[in-house]
Amino acid sequence: MTAQVLRGTTRPATARSGIDRCLALLGEELTAYVAGAATVGEFHRWRADRRRRREIEERLQGAVEVADTLARANRLGAAAGWLREAGAAGVADRSPARLLREATGEAVKRVLDAAERFTHR
């Protein structure tokens, strides 16, 4: 297997960034929203900027974990709807996507816990 050296670490060349994984699992609009962008175009401009790219990689890490949880349970088809559903993560006025967008450690944990419960319905 070939590898790339990035910032002193080695990872498989086939590894996808968190941004790429979110795009593949959740689509452009939802990924852009969770990343904090107002539009898909703004998201792509941020993605092209090295400094902003690192920020959105970090912000999207929680969304990747949630999408992976849903994918493992074969519930990825329901992910976009569930992420947009107000109250799905136990907060009446906020959707899981909004909690991920706000990106506090506690909010991400709450969404991940709610995704686990959702997959066991």
C-alpha positions as CSV (number, residue, x, y, z in Angstrom):
1,M,0.0,0.0,0.0
2,T,1.3,3.4,-0.9
3,A,1.4,6.1,1.8
4,Q,1.6,9.9,2.0
5,V,3.7,11.8,4.5
6,L,1.7,14.7,5.9
7,R,3.0,16.8,8.7
8,G,5.3,14.1,10.0
9,T,2.6,11.4,10.0
10,T,2.0,8.6,7.6
11,R,-1.4,7.6,6.4
12,P,-2.7,5.4,3.6
13,A,-3.0,7.2,0.3
14,T,-6.6,5.9,0.1
15,A,-7.6,7.6,3.4
16,R,-10.2,10.3,2.8
17,S,-10.4,13.5,4.7
18,G,-13.2,14.2,7.0
19,I,-14.5,16.7,4.5
20,D,-14.5,14.2,1.7
21,R,-16.2,11.6,3.9
22,C,-18.9,14.0,5.0
23,L,-19.5,15.0,1.4
24,A,-19.8,11.3,0.4
25,L,-22.0,10.3,3.3
26,L,-24.2,13.4,3.8
27,G,-24.0,15.4,0.6
28,E,-22.9,19.0,-0.2
29,E,-25.7,21.0,1.4
30,L,-25.8,19.2,4.7
31,T,-22.0,19.1,4.9
32,A,-21.8,22.9,4.1
33,Y,-24.4,23.6,6.8
34,V,-22.6,21.6,9.5
35,A,-19.3,23.2,8.5
36,G,-20.9,26.6,9.3
37,A,-21.1,27.9,5.7
38,A,-24.0,30.0,4.5
39,T,-23.9,28.4,1.1
40,V,-22.3,25.5,-0.7
41,G,-20.2,28.0,-2.7
42,E,-18.9,29.5,0.5
43,F,-18.1,26.0,1.8
44,H,-16.1,25.3,-1.3
45,R,-14.2,28.6,-1.0
46,W,-13.3,27.7,2.6
47,R,-12.3,24.2,1.5
48,A,-9.8,25.7,-0.9
49,D,-8.2,27.9,1.9
50,R,-5.6,25.8,3.8
51,R,-6.3,27.6,7.2
52,R,-10.1,27.4,6.9
53,R,-9.9,23.8,5.6
54,R,-8.3,22.7,8.9
55,E,-11.1,24.5,10.9
56,I,-13.8,22.7,8.9
57,E,-12.0,19.4,9.2
58,E,-12.2,19.8,13.0
59,R,-15.8,21.0,12.9
60,L,-16.9,18.1,10.7
61,Q,-15.3,15.4,12.8
62,G,-18.4,15.0,14.9
63,A,-20.5,14.7,11.7
64,V,-18.2,12.0,10.4
65,E,-18.6,10.1,13.6
66,V,-22.4,10.4,13.5
67,A,-22.5,9.4,9.8
68,D,-20.2,6.4,10.5
69,T,-22.6,5.3,13.4
70,L,-25.6,5.5,11.1
71,A,-23.7,3.7,8.3
72,R,-22.7,0.8,10.5
73,A,-26.3,0.3,11.4
74,N,-27.3,0.5,7.8
75,R,-29.3,3.7,8.5
76,L,-27.3,6.1,6.3
77,G,-30.3,6.5,4.0
78,A,-32.2,8.1,6.9
79,A,-29.2,10.2,8.0
80,A,-30.0,13.5,6.2
81,G,-33.6,13.5,7.5
82,W,-32.7,12.6,11.0
83,L,-29.9,15.2,11.1
84,R,-32.5,17.9,10.1
85,E,-35.2,16.8,12.5
86,A,-35.7,19.3,15.4
87,G,-35.6,17.5,18.7
88,A,-34.0,14.3,17.3
89,A,-31.0,14.8,19.7
90,G,-33.1,15.6,22.7
91,V,-33.1,19.3,22.3
92,A,-36.6,20.5,21.4
93,D,-35.7,23.5,19.3
94,R,-32.5,22.3,17.6
95,S,-31.7,19.6,15.0
96,P,-28.7,17.3,15.3
97,A,-27.2,19.2,12.3
98,R,-27.5,22.5,14.1
99,L,-25.9,21.1,17.3
100,L,-23.0,19.8,15.2
101,R,-22.8,23.2,13.5
102,E,-22.5,24.8,16.9
103,A,-19.7,22.3,17.6
104,T,-19.3,22.3,21.3
105,G,-17.9,19.1,22.8
106,E,-21.1,18.4,24.8
107,A,-23.3,19.0,21.8
108,V,-21.4,16.6,19.6
109,K,-21.5,13.9,22.3
110,R,-25.3,14.5,22.7
111,V,-25.8,14.0,18.9
112,L,-23.6,10.9,18.8
113,D,-25.5,9.4,21.7
114,A,-28.8,10.2,20.0
115,A,-27.5,8.6,16.8
116,E,-26.7,5.5,18.7
117,R,-30.3,5.4,20.1
118,F,-31.7,6.1,16.7
119,T,-29.8,3.1,15.2
120,H,-31.2,0.8,17.8
121,R,-34.9,1.5,17.2
